[in-house]
């Protein structure tokens, strides 16, 4: 297994919680760990760790799945696996 970490930023016209919930389910099904949150600018940030091929599957799912029509841009930055997460969670935004 080739372990990796990716920080994914997605911008588009989403219906918030549905996108986050769907990505969390897909990530968990792929045995990935990390989180997804909506950032202050309205983009979504995802940090995923696990098997590199599973992360690539998640990236392709976002790019080529049902969200294709609402994505404006997507950026993926690869990093070394850190092993800091126990599961894959939705982080609530707190912009106060």
Buried (B, 14 or more C-beta within 10 A) or exposed (E): EEBBBBBBBBBBEBEEEEBBEBBBEBBEEBEBBBBBBBEEEEBBBBBBBBBBEBBBBBBEBBEEEEBEEEBEEBEBEEEEBEEEBEEBBBEEEEEE
